[in-house]
Amino acid sequence: MEAFPPAEACYARVRRRFLAAARARGARLDSLTLPGRGPGGEALAVDIAWLGPARAPRLLVHTSGLHGVEGFAGSLVQRRLLEVLPEPPPGTAVVLVHGLNPWGMAWLRRVNEHNVDLNRNFLPRGGDWSGAPPAYALLDPLLNPPSPPRADGFYLRALWLLARHGLRPLAQGVAGGQYDYPRGLFYGGHRPEPSAAAYTHWLESRLPGVERLVTVDVHTGLGRWGRAMALHEHTGGALDAAARARAGLQPGAPAYTARGAMVHMYRRLAGDRPLDVVLQEHGTWPLLRMLHALREENRQYHYDDPQRLDHPARRRLLAAAFPASRRWRRRCVHHGVTLVRHLLEGLAGSES
């Protein structure tokens, strides 16, 4: 029987490969060590490779693994960038942030060890760590049944709710972020999680002297198989209109608005500085199929065997987040590298 997870979806191995590629490139490295361990007892860390001058007025930050298991695709892109990206132009630096949720990568989960969706965990200081969209209580029995994975009519029930309430209200209810159901999907936590806090502090310490900031966060799952979408989550003038057009950026128009999303942290730290925030989504599965995979894996973790990586529900989530198809992975890397090249060109050509 083949080993699971495969080497390309083993956190310890892909971390070693990223660090080796960064050292071979001559990048400056920081590692933000975190509590917790992987399945083999391996240490967990957010690893950061810096290319270009240490104090550059223009900064491009590229992140992977905010949603754990999605980080293997982002890792592929980042390792390829370390191989092929030319030296940044004068006055410009590129930062590759690998594995923002290393526990989720290691354990093949979207969330971290506290069941927290880190893209709902960047609330401001003094923020309210409570509450849920009004529809979440209605949806909780469908989203978070307290039982191991099994067939229970999910698709029929979900389609009935969509027909009755409409996509946008339900999408906001499901994915807007909730702070009242600790075992539920899209849980934002009740305090800043270690990786979110460490990354925020690290970035804040590097921003003095930065005049223009562009960020790219890599995700997988939603959208047509093999299609990459570059969504503008925030347009703040770091790139001009021509640069945005060359990069193929689309206005970020999701069906929901997430509390505690990382984009809000970037906006707070940037202050008055020009800032553009981009989310790159590499599509795999349709919306309901993806939601079902998240739901069943969540049930498996909480109500079956949380240590079992090779459970069918965990395997299905990995397949949804990081398809084994070589063609899909080649397209993911191509789209990821192409986007960074266009953004870097636009940022370097901007007025400082």
N, C-alpha and C positions, 0 to 999 in steps of 0.2 A: 504494500500500500504506500502511495506517495506521501512524503512528509507534508504536513500542513502546519502553519502556512508556508507557501513556497518562498524561496529566498527573496524574491522581489517584493514580498509583502511581510517580511520579518523586520521589525523595527530595528533591532540591534544591528542587523546586516546593512540596512540602507543608511543608518546613521554612520556606520564606519565608512561606507562608500562616500557619503557626502563629506565627511571630515577629510578623507584621503584626497578627494578631488579639490577641496579648498586649499589644503596644504600644497598640493602639486601646482596649483595656480598661484601660490604665494599670497593668498588672502590673509588678512588679519582675522583671527578667530576669537570669539567669545562664546562661552557655554554657560547658560543659566541653569544650574543644577536644581532639580526639583525633588520633593519627597515622593515616595512610592517606588515601586520596582516593576519591571516587566515580568512576563511568564517565566523566564529563565533566571530571574534575580538580577537582571541587568539594570544599571543606573539609567535614569531618565533625565533628559535635559533639552532645553531649547538651544540649538546651535546657530550661531550667527557668523556669516562670512562677509567681510567688508572689502570691497574692491575700490581703489581710487584713494584720493587724499583723505586723511583723517578728519580734516575740517574743510568740508566742501560747501559752497553756498547753495548747490543744487543736489538733492538727494532723491534717489529712487529706491524704495523699499519693497521687496518682493517676499511674500509670506506663504507658507504652506502648512497644512496640518492643523488648522484651527478646528476642523471637524475630524480629528483623529484619523480614522480609517481612510478618509479622503486624501491624507497626506502623502500616500505612496505615489500618486500621480504627480503631485507638486514636487516631490523629491526627484523624480525623473527629470522634470523640467529644470530644476535648479542645478542638478549635476551636469546637464547638457549646457546650461548657461556658463558654468565654470569652465567648460571645455572650449566653447566657441565664441563667447562674447568678447569683443575687442576691449582693450583698455578703455575705461571711461574717458570722455573728453575732458580737457582741463576745467577745473572748477566743478566737476560732477563726480559723485560717488554712487555705487550700486551696493545695496545691502541685501543679502539673501538670508532670510530667517527660516530655519528648517525645523519643522515639527513643533508648532505652537501648543499642540496637545499630544505630547509624546506618550502619555499613558493610553490614550485612545488609539494611537497607532499600534502600540505594543499589544494591546488586548483586542484589537479589531472592533472597536466601538467608535461611534461618532462623538460620544460625550467623554468626560473625564471620570476619574475614580469616584467622584461625588455625584455622578449622573448629571453633571452640569454641561449644558450646551454653552461653550465659551463665547459664542457669538451672541449671547444674551447676558454676558457677565461683565460688560464694561460700563456699568452704571457710574455716574459721577460720585465724587465724595459727598456723603450725606444723602445719597439717593435712597429711594424707598424700595427695599428688598421684599416686597410683598405684592400680592395682587395677581390677577389673571384676566385675560380678555373675557367679556361676559359670556361668550359662547363656549368657553373651555369646559365649564361645569357640565354643559349639555353634552359635549363631545367626549368627556373623560371615559365613560363606559366603553365607547368604541375605540378610543386611542390606547387606553391603558388597562385592559382587563387583567385582574389579579390572578392569572393562571398561566401555566406553561403554554408554549405555542401549540395551536391546533386549529383546524378548520372551524370557523364560526360565522360564516356568512359576511365577512368584512366587506367585500366589494358590493354586495347588494345593499347593505346598510349604508355604506358611504355614498353610493349613487342616489339612494333615496333622500339622504340629507342634502346632497348637492341640488337635487331637483326641487326640494322644498325651500332651501335657504339661499342658494346661489353660491358661486365660487368665491367671490371676494369676501363676504362676511365669514365664511367658513375658513378660508385661508388665513384671515386675520386671527380668528379664534384659535386655530391650530398652531400657527407658526409665529405669532406676534410676540411670543415670549411670556412665560408664566413663572410665578415665584411661590405658588401655593401647593404644588403637587410634586414632592421631591422624587417620586419614582416615575413621574410622567415624562412624556416627550417634551422637548423644548423648554426644559427647566433651567432657569437662570441662576439658581443658587440663592444663598442668603448672606453672602459676603464675597469680596473679590477672591477668586481662586488664585493659587500660587503662580501658575504660569501667566495668567492675565496680568497680575500685579507686577511680576518680574519683568515682563516684556514692556509694560507701560513705563516702569521706572527706568529701564535701560534706554528706551527711545527718548524719554524726556531728557536724560543726561546727554544725549548726542545731538539734540536739536539746537543748542546755542550756536549761532553762526550760520545755520541753515536758513536760506531766504526763500527757497521754493522746494516743495515736497510733493512727490508723486508716490502713491502706494498701489500695489497690486496684490490681491489675495486670491489664491487658487482654490477652487472648489470643483467637485464632481457630483454627478447624479442627475440633476434636473435638466431636461431638454432632450432634443433629438439625438440619437446615438451618434457619437463622433463629431457632433457640431460643437464649436466653441463660441461662446458669447462673451464679449467684453462689455460689461455694464458699468456705466458711470454712476457710482453711488453718491458722489459729491463733485461738483464742478466749481473750482475756486480760483481759476486763473493761472495755475502753474503751467498749463499747456494752452496754446492758442487754438482757435477753432480749426485751423488747417492741420495741426498736429493731431488733434482729436479725430479728425476725419481720416487721416492716414492710418491711424491705429485701429480704425473701425469701431470706435466706441459708440455704444448705444445708450440713450438715456435710461438710467435705472428706473424701471417702472414695475416693480414687483407687485403682486396682488396683496401684499401685506407690508406693514411697517414694524420692524423689530425693535423692542426695547433692549437697551444694553448692547447694541451691536458695536463692533469694533470701529466702524466708521465714526461713531460719536466720540470715541476716545481720540481719534486722529483730529477731529475738528476742534476738540477742546485744547489739545496740545499745540496745534498749529496756530491758534489764535488768529491774528490778522495776516499771517503769512499766506501767500498763494498755495493752494492745496488742491490736488486732484486725487480722488480715491476711486480705484477701479476694482471690480470683482470679475474675475474670469471663471466662467462656469463651463465645464466640459461635460456635455450631455451623455447620459446612458439610458435611463429608463423614464417612462411616463410618470406623471405626478402620483397617481394612486398606487401604482406598483412600487414606487419608491417609498411612499408612506407606509405601505404594508410591510416592506422589508424592515424599516425602522421599528415599527410596532412589534413585529415578531421577535426581532433581536432583543428589544427591550424586555419583552416577556421572558425570553430565555435567560437573560442575565438575572432578573429579579426573582423568578419563580421556578427556575430549573437548576442549571449548574453554571454559575458565573465563571468558573475556571476553564470550562470546556471550549477551546477555540474552534474545534472542528465540528461543532454542532451545525446542523443544516441551516439554522437561522443566522448564525455568524458567517457561515460560508456565503449565504445569499447576500448579506450586507456587503461583504468584501466584493462579490461579483458586481453589485450595484455601484460601488464606489470606485472600483479599480478593475475593470474588465480584463480578463486574461488575453483578449484578442490583441495580437501584435499590431494589427492595423490600427485599432483604437489607440494604442499607446504611442505609435508613431505619429498619429495625427495630433494627439495631445501635446507631445513634445514640440512638434512643428509649430502649432498654434501658440503655445506658451512662449517659445523663443522668439517667434516673429513679433508677438505683441510687445515684449520687452525691448526689442530692437527699435521698434517704432516709437515707443514711449521715451526711450533714452535719447533718441535723435531729437524728438520734440522738446524734451526738457533741456538738453544741452544747447539747443538753439534759442531758448527763451531768454528774454532780457533779465538781467539780474540787478 
